[in-house]
Amino acid sequence: MNSSLMKSRIFALLALGILLYFFVIPVVFTHNVVDMKKEDKGDKISALTTKVWNYYKKGMYVSPTVPKDIAGDLKKLIDEDMEIGVVSAPIWYVALEAPNYPKESFPNGIPVYYHFDGFSGDVFEMETINHFIGMDPMDRGAPYLRMAAPYALVFTALLLVLFMVYRSKILNLLMLIPISLPIIFIGFYSYWLYWFGHHMHEWGAFKIKPFMPTVFGDGKVAQFTTHSYPTIGFWLLVAISVLSLLAVVSKNKALKAESN
């Protein structure tokens, strides 16, 4: 086998492995867990879903408001009516420092993590602050995109498999999807930040003018300090992007060599 073609398949396989482990598996197997908890249907969550959620929850942020002995147990969290979040790799996070949240309890502020399929972190606390300034709940943002996340991720994984098996110019072109994943996320993330900042409501206790929330870096909103930065999931998307690009370049080199 042509060495460039072999490299192409190795690069694509590595990209597929990252995509499956950190995104596809947790998103597909734990889809709708948060909604089921909100709808008081926690008893209908399957044992398999619970095991997957508990496994991926390990090592993720745990709010200081959650007792440590139940932090990684989905069933106990639901029984105690505690806040839960999604468990795919978090891609971006926003932390908000407010005078009423002591540094002892929240040393890095109130963090919320953004994922392909939803949110995690101190979502309830962030929603309380958002309500205070007249901002919509985070669930208003990208509802159809979050709902479509499992299907889009499975499609991207299937695309990588087909790319490794078949030689097709169309597949090469479709590889722009995994290559563009970091840009796609930043694009949607920036749009929805703009939407939230420009759809403020009069019922907010603290009135502020429409604004563009900080996409990257530190910012100020009223008396609050905000921090917005990429986290592990974003760098995993970058790895998938780079590996996919290398796979396409290597495959094109192999096909060119064969044609000559």
GUSEMI-278650 format. One record per atom (N, C-alpha, C): x, y, z; residue in three letters. Coordinates in steps of 0.1 Angstrom, whole numbers, plus 2048, in hexadecimal, padded with zeros to 3 digits. Layout:
XYZAla;...
This chain:
8087F4800Met;800800800Met;80980C800Met;8058167F8Asn;80C8237F8Asn;80D829806Asn;81982E80ASer;81C833817Ser;81383F81ASer;811847811Ser;808853813Ser;7FA84F816Ser;7F584580FLeu;7E8840811Leu;7E783A81FLeu;7F1833824Met;7F182D831Met;7F183883BMet;7F9843839Lys;7F984E842Lys;7EB855843Lys;7E5856837Ser;7D885C837Ser;7CE854840Ser;7CE84783FArg;7C583F847Arg;7C8840856Arg;7D5841859Ile;7D9842867Ile;7D484F86DIle;7D685A865Phe;7D286786APhe;7C286786CPhe;7BB862862Ala;7AC861863Ala;7A885986EAla;7AF84E871Leu;7AB84587CLeu;7AD84C889Leu;7B885388BLeu;7BA85A897Leu;7B0865899Leu;7AC86C88FAla;7A1876890Ala;794870893Ala;79186488ELeu;78585D891Leu;78585889FLeu;7908538A4Gly;79184F8B2Gly;78E85A8BCGly;7948668B9Ile;7918718C2Ile;7838758C2Ile;77D8768B6Leu;76F87A8B4Leu;7668708BBLeu;7688638B9Leu;7608598BFLeu;76085A8CELeu;76C85A8D4Tyr;76E8588E2Tyr;7698658EATyr;76D8708E5Phe;76A87C8EDPhe;75C8838E9Phe;7578808DEPhe;74B8878D9Phe;73F87D8D6Phe;7428748CCVal;73686C8C7Val;7318638D2Val;73985C8D9Ile;7348528E3Ile;72D8598EEIle;7338638F5Pro;72B86A900Pro;71E8718FBPro;71F8778EFVal;71387E8EAVal;7088758E7Val;70B86A8E0Val;7018618DBVal;6FB8598E7Val;7038548F0Phe;6FE84C8FBPhe;6F8853906Phe;6FA860907Thr;6F4868912Thr;6EB87390DThr;6E7872901His;6DF87C8FBHis;6D187D903His;6CD88A905Asn;6C088C90CAsn;6C088A91BAsn;6CC886921Val;6CC883930Val;6C8890937Val;6CD89B934Val;6CA8A893BVal;6BB8AB939Val;6B68A992DAsp;6A88AC92BAsp;69F8A2933Asp;6A3896933Met;69B88C93BMet;69B88F94AMet;6A689494FLys;6A689895DLys;69D8A495FLys;69D8AE956Lys;6948B9958Lys;6868B5957Lys;6838AB94FGlu;6758A794EGlu;67189C958Glu;67989A962Asp;67689096DAsp;675882967Asp;67D87F95DLys;67D871957Lys;68A86A95ALys;69186E965Gly;69E869968Gly;69D85A96AGly;69285496FAsp;691846971Asp;69083E964Asp;68E845959Lys;68E83E94CLys;69B83E944Lys;6A584494BIle;6B3844945Ile;6B8836946Ile;6BD83093BSer;6C282293BSer;6CF821943Ser;6D1814947Ala;6DD81194EAla;6EA814946Ala;6E9811939Leu;6F5813930Leu;6F8822930Leu;6ED82A92EThr;6EF83992EThr;6F583E93BThr;6F1839946Thr;6F683D953Thr;705839954Thr;70982D950Lys;717829950Lys;720832948Lys;71B83593CVal;72383E933Val;72484C939Val;71985193ETrp;71A85E944Trp;72385F950Trp;722855958Asn;72B854964Asn;73A853960Asn;73C84B955Tyr;74A849951Tyr;75085694CTyr;74985D943Tyr;74E86993DTyr;74E875947Tyr;746874951Lys;74687F95BLys;753880963Lys;75A875964Lys;76687596CLys;77087F967Lys;775887970Gly;77F89196CGly;77A89E967Gly;76C89F966Met;7668AB962Met;7638B496EMet;7618C196BTyr;75E8CB975Tyr;7528C797ETyr;7548C898BVal;7498C6994Val;7468D299CVal;73A8D799CSer;7368E39A3Ser;7388E19B2Ser;73C8EC9B9Pro;73E8EB9C8Pro;7308E99CFPro;7258EB9C8Thr;7188E99CDThr;7148DA9CDThr;71B8D29C6Val;7188C49C5Val;7208BC9CFVal;71A8B49D8Pro;7218AB9E1Pro;72B8A29DAPro;7378A19DELys;74289A9D8Lys;73E88B9D6Lys;7378859E0Asp;7358779E0Asp;72A8729D5Asp;72387C9CFIle;71A8799C5Ile;71D87F9B7Ile;7288879B7Ala;72B88F9ABAla;72C88799EAla;73087B99EGly;732873992Gly;728868990Gly;71D869998Asp;71385F997Asp;705865992Asp;702862986Leu;6F686897FLeu;6EA865987Leu;6E885998BLys;6DB855992Lys;6DA85C99FLys;6E585E9A7Lys;6E48659B4Lys;6E28749B2Lys;6E88799A7Leu;6E68879A4Leu;6D888A9A1Leu;6D2881999Ile;6C3883996Ile;6BB8819A2Ile;6BE8779ABAsp;6B68759B7Asp;6B78819C0Asp;6C28889C1Glu;6C48939CAGlu;6C08A09C3Glu;6BB89F9B6Asp;6B78AB9AFAsp;6C28B59ADAsp;6CE8B09AAMet;6DA8B89A8Met;6DB8BB999Met;6E28C6996Glu;6E48C9988Glu;6ED8C0981Glu;6EA8BC975Ile;6F38B396DIle;6F58BA95FIle;7008B6959Gly;7038BB94CGly;7068B0942Gly;70A8B4936Val;70E8AB92CVal;71D8A792EVal;72189B929Val;72E89692CVal;737894920Val;734899914Ser;73D899909Ser;7488A390DSer;7538A3905Ala;75E8AB908Ala;75A8BA907Ala;75C8C2911Pro;7598D0911Pro;7628D8908Pro;75C8E08FFIle;7648E78F5Ile;7688F58F9Ile;75F8FC900Trp;76290A904Trp;75D90C912Trp;762916919Tyr;75C919926Tyr;75C928928Tyr;75292C930Val;751939934Val;750939944Val;75894194AAla;758942958Ala;75595195CAla;74C952966Leu;747960969Leu;74A962978Leu;75196D97BGlu;754971989Glu;74A97B98DGlu;744979998Ala;73A98299EAla;73C9849ACAla;7399909B1Pro;73C9949BFPro;73598A9C9Pro;7299859C5Asn;72297D9CFAsn;72696E9CFAsn;73096A9C7Tyr;73695D9C7Tyr;74495D9CCTyr;7469589D9Pro;75395A9DFPro;75E9519D9Pro;76A9579D9Lys;7759509D3Lys;7789439D9Lys;7759419E6Glu;7779359EDGlu;76F9299E7Glu;76392C9E3Ser;75A9229DDSer;75C9219CESer;75E92C9C7Phe;75F92D9B9Phe;76C9349B5Phe;77892E9B7Pro;7859359B4Pro;78793A9A6Pro;78093399DAsn;78293898FAsn;77593D989Asn;76C941992Gly;75F94798EGly;75593C98BGly;74993F985Ile;73F936982Ile;741931974Ile;745924973Pro;74891F965Pro;73D91895FPro;73B91A952Val;732912949Val;73A90D93DVal;73890093ATyr;73F8FA92FTyr;7368F8924Tyr;73A8FB918Tyr;7328F990CTyr;7368ED904Tyr;72D8E4901His;72F8D88FAHis;7278D88EDHis;72A8CF8E4Phe;7228CD8D8Phe;7138CB8DBPhe;7108C48E6Asp;7038BF8E9Asp;6FD8C68F5Asp;7038D08FBGly;6FD8D7906Gly;7078DE90FGly;7048DE91CPhe;70D8E6925Phe;7108DD932Phe;71A8E2939Ser;71D8DC946Ser;7238E794ESer;7268E395BGly;72B8ED964Gly;7208F396DGly;7228FF972Asp;71990697AAsp;70E90D972Asp;70790696BVal;6FD90B961Val;6F2913969Val;6ED90D974Phe;6E291497BPhe;6E7922980Phe;6F3922986Glu;6F892F98BGlu;6FA939980Glu;6FF935974Met;70193E969Met;6F3943964Met;6E993A963Glu;6DC93E95FGlu;6D6949968Glu;6D9947975Thr;6D495197FThr;6DA95F97CThr;6E795F979Ile;6ED96C976Ile;6E8971969Ile;6E696995FAsn;6E196D952Asn;6D3973953Asn;6CB96D95CHis;6BD97295EHis;6BE980964His;6C898296DPhe;6C998E974Phe;6CC99A96APhe;6D399795FIle;6D69A2956Ile;6CC9A294AIle;6C299994AGly;6B8999940Gly;6BC990934Gly;6C4986936Met;6C997E92BMet;6C197192BMet;6BE96B91FAsp;6B795F91DAsp;6BE953923Asp;6B7948927Pro;6BE93C92CPro;6C6936920Pro;6D192F924Met;6DA92A91AMet;6D4920911Met;6C9919915Asp;6C290F90DAsp;6BC915900Asp;6BB923900Arg;6B69298F4Arg;6C09298E9Arg;6CD9278ECGly;6D79278E2Gly;6D991A8DBGly;6D991B8CEAla;6DB90F8C5Ala;6D49038C9Ala;6C79038CBPro;6BF8F78CFPro;6BF8EC8C4Pro;6BE8F08B8Tyr;6BE8E68ADTyr;6CC8E08ABTyr;6D68E88ADLeu;6E48E38ABLeu;6E78D98B6Leu;6E38DC8C2Arg;6E58D28CDArg;6DD8C58CBArg;6D18C78C6Met;6C98BB8C3Met;6CF8B28B8Met;6D58B98AEAla;6DA8B28A2Ala;6E88AD8A5Ala;6EF8B08B0Ala;6FD8AD8B3Ala;70089E8B1Ala;6F78958B7Pro;6FB8878B6Pro;6FB8828A7Pro;6F288789FTyr;6F1883891Tyr;6FD889889Tyr;70089588CAla;70B89C885Ala;718895888Ala;71A891895Leu;72788B899Leu;72887D893Leu;71D875893Val;71D86888DVal;72086987EVal;71A873878Phe;71D875869Phe;72C878867Phe;73188086FThr;74088486DThr;748877870Thr;74586F87AAla;74D86387CAla;74B859870Ala;73F85886BLeu;73D85085FLeu;745855853Leu;746862852Leu;74D868847Leu;75C864847Leu;761864854Leu;76F860855Leu;772852852Leu;768849855Val;76983B852Val;769839843Val;76084083CLeu;75E83F82ELeu;76B844827Leu;77084F82CPhe;77C855827Phe;78884B827Phe;789843831Met;794839833Met;79282D829Met;78582A826Val;78281E81EVal;78282180FVal;77C82D80BTyr;77A8307FDTyr;78383B7F8Tyr;78683B7EBArg;78D8467E5Arg;78384E7DCArg;77F8597E2Ser;7758617DBSer;7788707DDSer;7768787D2Lys;7798867D3Lys;76E88D7DCLys;7628877DCIle;75788D7E4Ile;75A88B7F2Ile;75F87F7F6Leu;76387D804Leu;76E887808Leu;7788897FFAsn;782892802Asn;77C8A0805Asn;7728A47FDLeu;76C8B17FFLeu;7648B180CLeu;75D8A780FLeu;7558A681CLeu;75E8A6828Leu;76B8A3826Met;7748A3832Met;7768B1837Met;7718BB830Leu;7718C9835Leu;7698CA842Leu;7608C1844Ile;7588C1850Ile;7608BF85CIle;7678B385DPro;7708B2869Pro;77B8BC86APro;7808C085EIle;78B8CA85EIle;7868D7864Ile;77A8DA861Ser;7748E7866Ser;76E8E7873Ser;76E8DC87ALeu;7678DB887Leu;76A8E7891Leu;7768EA893Pro;7798F589DPro;773903898Pro;77490588BIle;76E912885Ile;75F912886Ile;759906883Ile;74A905884Ile;746908892Ile;74C90289CPhe;7489058AAPhe;74A9138AEPhe;7559198ABIle;7579278AEIle;74D9308A7Ile;74A92D89BGly;740935893Gly;73293589AGly;72D92989DPhe;7209288A4Phe;72192E8B2Phe;72C92B8B9Tyr;72D9318C7Tyr;72D9408C7Tyr;7349468BDSer;7349558BCSer;72795B8B9Ser;7209548AFTyr;7139598ABTyr;7099598B7Tyr;70994E8BETrp;6FF94D8C9Trp;7039568D5Trp;7109598D7Leu;7139638E1Leu;70E9718DDLeu;7109748D0Tyr;70A9818CATyr;6FB9818CCTyr;6F49768C9Trp;6E69768CATrp;6E19788D9Trp;6E89728E2Phe;6E49748F0Phe;6E79828F5Phe;6F29878F0Gly;6F69958F5Gly;6ED9A08EEGly;6E699C8E3His;6DE9A68DCHis;6CF9A38DEHis;6CB99B8E7His;6BD9988E9His;6BB9988F8His;6BE9A48FEMet;6BC9A690CMet;6AE9A990FMet;6A99A691BHis;69B9A891FHis;69A9B3929His;68E9B9929Glu;68C9C4933Glu;68A9BF941Glu;6869B2942Trp;6849AD950Trp;6919AB958Trp;69C9AD952Gly;6A99AC95AGly;6A99B6965Gly;6AD9B2971Ala;6AF9BC97CAla;6B99C697AAla;6C39C2972Phe;6CE9CB96FPhe;6CE9CE960Phe;6CB9DA95BLys;6CA9DD94DLys;6D79E0947Lys;6DA9D993CIle;6E69DC935Ile;6E39DD926Ile;6EB9E491ELys;6E99E6910Lys;6ED9D9909Lys;6E89D78FDPro;6EC9CB8F5Pro;6FB9CB8F3Pro;7019BF8F4Phe;7109BF8F3Phe;7149B18EDPhe;7219B18E9Met;7279A48E4Met;72F99E8EFMet;72A9938F5Pro;73298C8FFPro;7409888FAPro;749987903Thr;7579838FFThr;7589758FAThr;75C9738EDVal;75E9668E8Val;76B95F8EDVal;7769678EDPhe;7829628F2Phe;78996C8FAPhe;78D968907Gly;79497290FGly;78B97691BGly;78F981921Asp;78898692DAsp;78099292AAsp;775994931Gly;76C99F92EGly;7649A393AGly;75C9AD939Lys;7549B3944Lys;7459B493FLys;73C9AF948Val;72E9B1946Val;7289B6953Val;7249C3952Ala;71F9CA95EAla;72A9C9969Ala;7279C4975Gln;7329C397FGln;7389B597FGln;7369AD975Phe;73B99F974Phe;74799F96BPhe;75199796EThr;75D994966Thr;75B98795FThr;75D986952Thr;75B97994AThr;768975944Thr;76A967943His;77596193DHis;770957933His;774957927Ser;76F94E91CSer;77B949915Ser;77D93B916Tyr;789935910Tyr;78592790BTyr;78D922901Pro;78B9148FDPro;79090B908Pro;78A8FF908Thr;78F8F4911Thr;7928E790AThr;7938DC910Ile;7998D090AIle;7928CC8FDIle;7858CD8FDGly;77D8C98F1Gly;7818D08E5Gly;7848DD8E7Phe;7888E58DBPhe;7958E08D5Phe;79F8DD8DETrp;7AC8D98D9Trp;7AB8CB8D3Trp;7A18C38D8Leu;79E8B68D1Leu;7998B88C3Leu;7908C28C2Leu;78B8C68B4Leu;7968CA8ABLeu;79F8D28B1Val;7AB8D68A9Val;7B38CA8A4Val;7B58C08ADAla;7BC8B48AAAla;7B58AD89FAla;7A88AB8A0Ile;7A08A5895Ile;7A28AC888Ile;7A18B9889Ser;7A38C187DSer;7B08BF876Ser;7BB8C087EVal;7C88BF878Val;7CA8B1873Val;7C68A687ALeu;7C7899875Leu;7BF896868Leu;7B389C868Ser;7AB89A85CSer;7B28A1850Ser;7B78AD852Leu;7BE8B4847Leu;7CA8AC842Leu;7D28A784CLeu;7DE89E848Leu;7D9892840Leu;7CE88C844Ala;7C888083DAla;7C588482FAla;7BF88F82DVal;7BB89381FVal;7C7896817Val;7D189D81DVal;7DD8A0815Val;7E5894811Val;7E688A81BSer;7ED87E818Ser;7E687580ESer;7D987580ELys;7D186D805Lys;7D28737F7Lys;7D28807F6Asn;7D38877E9Asn;7E18857E3Asn;7EB8847ECLys;7F98817E7Lys;7FA8737E2Lys;7F386A7E9Ala;7F385C7E4Ala;7EC85A7D7Ala;7E18607D5Leu;7D985F7C9Leu;7E18667BDLeu;7E88717C0Lys;7EF8777B6Lys;7FB86E7B1Lys;8018687BBAla;80C85F7B8Ala;8088537AFAla;7FC84E7B2Glu;7F68437ABGlu;7F384679DGlu;7EE85379BSer;7EA85778ESer;7F6859785Ser;80185C78BAsn;80D85E783Asn;814851780Asn;
